[in-house]
Structure formats: C-alpha cells, structure tokens
Amino acid sequence: MALFPPFPSTSASRPSSAAPRPGAVQQAGRTASAPPSFLSAKPPLSPSLGLPSTGLSRSVRVSQEEFLQLRDFIYEKCGIYIAENRKYLIENRLSNRIKELNLKTFGEYYYYLRFDGNRQSELIKLFEVITTNETSFYRNPPQLRIFQEAELMTVLDKLRKTGTRKLRIWSAGCSTGEEPYTLAIILNETLKAELPSWDIRITANDLSEAVLAAARKGAYNEYALRTTPAAVIDRYFTKDGANFLIDPKLKRLISFVSINLSDKNQVRRVERSHIIFCRNVIIYFDDEMKKQIIEFFYDNLLPGGCLFIGHSESLHNISRAFKPEHHSGTIIYRKEA
Ligand SMILES: C[S@@+](CC[C@H](N)C(=O)[O-])C[C@H]1O[C@@H](n2cnc3c(N)ncnc32)[C@H](O)[C@@H]1O
C-alpha cells in the first residue's frame, strides 16, 4: 500500500474540492534570526468542525501600555511572544473577547485575566484565540518517510530484541490531531498483525482545549486530508456526510492531554519517550523559551531517543545537547544512548 504521496509533498493524491483556508497567523520569535511572517486573519481552527473564528470588524483599539501588559501576560502564561509590530494582532484577535465580556478596553480585559473569578476559563479562551492551529494529515511526507524507514523500524527491532514491546511517542503541540493520527497510521502499517502484541502509547498534547476536543472526536473534512494518500483514506476513514471519521482502533493508541509546554510541572506528566515530534510549534516562542522547551524534550527522551521538529525550524543556537543526523529532506536530533 502506498503510504506516502509522491514527492514533492504538495501533490495531494486525492483532489480536494474544499477551498484552501485563509492564511494562518504565526507568532514571531523575539530573538529568532528569521521570525515567521504574520497574516492579519486567524482561520477557523478546523473547517469541518465549526470551531470559532475571529471577527475582524469593529476592533477595539489597544494602547501601547495595554499592549505591553497583555504581551507580557501572554508570554508569562504560555511562552508565546508577540512582537511589537504585531500589535494589530491583539486588536484583531481579542476585540471579540472584550465585547463578549461586556468590557470596554484592553486594560479592563487585562484586569479580568488577572483577577476575575472566571480568569481560568478566560485564559483557556485566550489561548484558543492567540494560537495558530494549522495542520494536516501527512504533513511533510519526506520527513514521515524517514521517520518510518530510518527510525521507527530500527527502534522496533531493538525493542523486539530486548523483549520489551513497549513504545512511547510524544506528539507535542498536536493541534486537532492530524499529526498523532498520522503517526498511528504509520505504526499500524508498519506493525500490521503484530500491533496487538505491543504496548504503544502516543501522548498528544496541546494548550488549546478546543483543538483537543476536536482531536478526540476525530472527524475531519477533505481539506485536512489534502496530502493523504487515497489508499490511507480508504483504509482508515469512514465517510459520514461531508466528514471523514477516523478509525477507532487508531484512537486507542493516542492519549490527548491538555499540557502547556512552557510549564515544567505539566510537561513532567508525560511518560518518557522513544521519539518526540514537535513540529511547527517552537516557531511561536522566543529563543529563551525554545531553549527551555527543547531541554524538557531532552530530559523526557529515553537514551538513544530522538526529536523531529518542523522543516522551517532549527536548533541552531538553541541546543547543543542533541547530535543532528542528516537524512534526505530531514534532520533527526538524537540524544546519546
Ligand atoms: C501550527 S500547530 C502545529 C500542529 C502539528 N504539530 C503540525 O505540525 O501539524 C501548533 C500547535 O501548538 C500549540 N501550542 C502553542 N503553544 C503551546 C504551548 N505553550 N503548549 C502546548 N501547545 C502549544 C497550538 O495550540 C497549536 O495547536
């Protein structure tokens, strides 16, 4: 069965009739050498799931002082750093929250976040509004091919030899679940009939409760499957109206958990892993936060374990602890055995 679409990855094997999403918004790295670009509108979290998008009309204006207060608050709470020239993002994305709470200014909203009795639930909403959840099944196929052929098969062989058929994978910043489900499909395709004899868990975490709820539901539209091989869709999804429902046997391999990567105590809850995927997440953070999170990953990995990051991300100037292994189309970051 063709597990990967033909290279290059942009050639989707099943034509999608769904309109592409509007551009995703990304947070700039404070001290990163090449900060990611921003677009002014945040798309719906997932086109098929009816999750909220932000209205862009009638923005409440944010003063410089209010912006700095909120920027520092957001950084303190989740490590996402919004550069000063992205002030309009705060206005675009948070004006609706202010209106829904019947507040008038960003100053009032800041005090609500700090002191109101409902501040914990508002913090969750804030995270949902400021994060970018862009993802898809089979994102970056060349990297996934290396994962399967150069890493997964080797790890499975080693574990078979030791007689411990226990494998732990962590998908950090999993958004609506497309990444961990893709890993579960690859595992299923690799182990086939052997799978039931293995103790496998993919821990998939995110900051946003809304994306985790969507991930647990496992219903996707065609757009989420735009780079997924047709044979994979036929084998692992059931059509339900406009949606594609994920095979429940894949759900059993994954634990979706709410964990903030910038919180050491929360990160410690993740069982030690053989392999970590953290793709298109550290791009949100400044270098200080990147260093901290990459160190968490290093500590979490079992000896000889490895880390996969997004193709536009790098550990240059962030960590020297890992040994980079260069493969065609991807780098595997290895912890010493
Ligand atoms: C662009 S998506 C990437 C999804 C997937 N890894 C992929 O590459 O397709 C980034 C995800 O990271 C999550 N995220 C951002 N900051 C986070 C934090 N501090 N802790 C946990 N998740 C976070 C966002 O909520 C979002 O769902």
The ligand as an SDF file (V2000), in Angstrom:
LIG
                    3D

 27 29  0  0  0  0  0  0  0  0999 V2000
    0.7510   25.0960   13.9720 C   0  0  0  0  0  0  0  0  0  0  0  0
    0.1250   23.8930   15.1000 S   0  0  0  0  0  0  0  0  0  0  0  0
    1.1560   22.5060   14.7030 C   0  0  0  0  0  0  0  0  0  0  0  0
    0.4030   21.2000   14.7280 C   0  0  0  0  0  0  0  0  0  0  0  0
    1.2230   19.9650   14.3380 C   0  0  0  0  0  0  0  0  0  0  0  0
    2.3360   19.7580   15.2340 N   0  0  0  0  0  0  0  0  0  0  0  0
    1.7010   20.0680   12.9220 C   0  0  0  0  0  0  0  0  0  0  0  0
    2.8950   20.3080   12.6930 O   0  0  0  0  0  0  0  0  0  0  0  0
    0.8980   19.9270   12.0090 O   0  0  0  0  0  0  0  0  0  0  0  0
    0.8510   24.4750   16.6360 C   0  0  0  0  0  0  0  0  0  0  0  0
    0.1100   23.9780   17.8700 C   0  0  0  0  0  0  0  0  0  0  0  0
    0.9400   24.2490   19.0110 O   0  0  0  0  0  0  0  0  0  0  0  0
    0.0840   24.5800   20.0780 C   0  0  0  0  0  0  0  0  0  0  0  0
    0.8210   25.3400   21.1090 N   0  0  0  0  0  0  0  0  0  0  0  0
    1.3050   26.5990   21.0530 C   0  0  0  0  0  0  0  0  0  0  0  0
    1.8780   26.9430   22.2090 N   0  0  0  0  0  0  0  0  0  0  0  0
    1.7600   25.8660   23.0300 C   0  0  0  0  0  0  0  0  0  0  0  0
    2.1430   25.6040   24.3810 C   0  0  0  0  0  0  0  0  0  0  0  0
    2.7710   26.5210   25.1260 N   0  0  0  0  0  0  0  0  0  0  0  0
    1.8540   24.3830   24.8950 N   0  0  0  0  0  0  0  0  0  0  0  0
    1.2040   23.4430   24.1680 C   0  0  0  0  0  0  0  0  0  0  0  0
    0.8180   23.6360   22.8800 N   0  0  0  0  0  0  0  0  0  0  0  0
    1.0830   24.8350   22.3260 C   0  0  0  0  0  0  0  0  0  0  0  0
   -1.0230   25.4130   19.4380 C   0  0  0  0  0  0  0  0  0  0  0  0
   -2.1980   25.4470   20.2460 O   0  0  0  0  0  0  0  0  0  0  0  0
   -1.2160   24.6830   18.1070 C   0  0  0  0  0  0  0  0  0  0  0  0
   -2.2700   23.7660   18.1490 O   0  0  0  0  0  0  0  0  0  0  0  0
  1  2  1  0
  2  3  1  0
  2 10  1  0
  3  4  1  0
  4  5  1  0
  5  6  1  0
  5  7  1  0
  7  8  2  0
  7  9  1  0
 10 11  1  0
 11 12  1  0
 11 26  1  0
 12 13  1  0
 13 14  1  0
 13 24  1  0
 14 15  1  0
 14 23  1  0
 15 16  2  0
 16 17  1  0
 17 18  1  0
 17 23  2  0
 18 19  1  0
 18 20  2  0
 20 21  1  0
 21 22  2  0
 22 23  1  0
 24 25  1  0
 24 26  1  0
 26 27  1  0
M  CHG  2   2   1   9  -1
M  END
$$$$
